[in-house]
Amino acid sequence: EGHPKALTEAMASGLPCVVSAQTCRDLGWPQGLVACDPERVASIREALTRALTYPALGPAARVHAEAHWDLKTLMPRELRILEAAARNS
């Protein structure tokens, strides 16, 4: 997707988010994310517990989204991704 829209919207709404460790690496481990190993139920359960029990995660997610994912930053990046996809198809 280039940049996960649902994740951006959730973080901008101040929600802590549980994502795969790979997504965290791809996004540079922004504050407000909790990583899990999607193949391991225990890892997902632990990540959900952490996301729900650390109240600072939600506000940290919003701060990160506001600072790094505003429209002026995202639109040029999205356009580059779409243009590259069009050239490669």
Buried (B, 14 or more C-beta within 10 A) or exposed (E): EEBBEEBBEBBBEBBBBBBBBEBBEEBEEBBBBBBBBBEEEEBBEBBBEBBEEEEEBBEBBBBBBEEBBEEEEBEEEBEEEEEEEEEEE
